[in-house]
Amino acid sequence: MDFLTISGWFLTALGLLFGIWQWWRTKRLVKRHREQMLFFINHANYVSFEHEFIDEIAMSMEDKVVLRYLVSWHQAGCDLYMAQVEFFLSLVDTFTYEDLKKLCNTSLISYQWQEEFWRVLVSQREENRKKPLPDKYWVVENGQQPRFAYYQRIGGSGKKSTPPKDSI
């Protein structure tokens, strides 16, 4: 065995080890990136509250300039949420209705309009095109309490009232 053969084997092994290390590092970074996107969606969810909540506040507001800003901020929050969801779905290879059902059990989908938006995007994916859309909304089925319903339960419109005894 001469020097060139041994150095060739050594460099091949070194290249393979470097390739495996890069593959592992990339896999770890992609996982971390997905986790961060879910974090951003969760925060966008916080600023994209229910449309009915804005409608109720709008009926009691007299200052139209403040109302205009409130509606603009609400729309910006909803747009941010939708953009984050679209970007997240572009990062994942597959996303099925079962994945959406699991996601509805988290705080990432709090309102019916959000679930409908997810369902539209998920239904357009290649792995879901030939499957029928599920019938029910999982948010309602799982009994999650939207913020507007909570706001109404505690009195709404700034009124203070005692919540029902069966509430948490």
MARGU-908507 format. One line per 4 residues: number of its first residue (from 1); for each residue x, y, z of C-alpha. Coordinates in steps of 0.2 Angstrom, whole numbers. Layout:
BEGIN
NUM) X/Y/Z; ...
***
This chain:
BEGIN
1) 0/0/0; 7/17/-5; 4/34/3; -9/39/-10
5) -20/24/-7; -20/27/12; -22/45/11; -37/42/-1
9) -45/31/11; -42/43/25; -49/57/15; -64/47/10
13) -68/42/28; -66/60/34; -78/66/20; -91/53/25
17) -89/58/43; -91/76/39; -106/73/28; -114/63/42
21) -110/77/54; -118/90/43; -134/79/40; -136/77/59
25) -133/96/62; -145/101/48; -159/89/55; -157/96/72
29) -158/114/65; -174/110/55; -182/103/71; -177/118/80
33) -183/129/66; -200/120/66; -201/123/85; -198/141/83
37) -211/143/70; -224/135/82; -219/147/95; -222/161/83
41) -239/155/78; -243/153/96; -239/172/99; -248/177/83
45) -263/168/89; -262/179/105; -265/195/94; -277/187/82
49) -292/186/93; -310/183/88; -319/195/76; -335/195/87
53) -324/203/101; -319/217/90; -338/219/84; -343/221/102
57) -330/233/107; -334/243/91; -352/245/96; -347/254/112
61) -333/265/106; -336/283/102; -319/288/96; -318/282/78
65) -299/285/76; -296/273/91; -308/261/83; -299/262/66
69) -282/258/75; -290/244/84; -297/236/69; -281/238/60
73) -271/230/74; -284/216/74; -282/213/55; -263/214/56
77) -263/201/70; -274/189/59; -263/192/44; -248/188/54
81) -256/172/61; -261/167/43; -243/171/36; -235/161/50
85) -246/146/47; -243/146/28; -224/147/31; -225/133/44
89) -234/122/32; -221/126/19; -207/119/30; -215/102/34
93) -214/88/22; -231/80/26; -246/86/36; -262/76/37
97) -279/79/44; -273/68/59; -259/81/62; -272/95/62
101) -283/86/74; -268/84/86; -264/102/84; -282/107/88
105) -279/100/105; -266/114/108; -267/132/110; -261/135/92
109) -279/134/86; -291/143/97; -305/149/86; -316/142/72
113) -309/154/59; -291/148/63; -296/130/61; -305/133/45
117) -289/142/38; -279/127/43; -291/115/35; -291/124/18
121) -272/124/18; -270/106/23; -283/100/11; -273/108/-3
125) -258/97/1; -253/82/-10; -256/69/4; -274/76/8
129) -281/80/-10; -290/63/-12; -296/62/6; -313/69/11
133) -313/84/23; -318/79/40; -336/84/45; -334/92/62
137) -324/106/69; -312/99/82; -311/115/92; -329/114/96
141) -329/95/98; -315/96/111; -324/109/121; -310/123/120
145) -316/139/127; -313/154/115; -308/170/123; -324/179/117
149) -335/166/125; -324/169/141; -326/188/139; -345/186/138
153) -346/174/152; -337/186/164; -349/200/159; -342/208/143
157) -342/226/139; -332/230/155; -346/225/166; -341/215/181
161) -351/199/185; -348/183/194; -344/168/183; -355/153/184
165) -351/141/198; -346/127/186; -333/138/177; -315/136/181
***
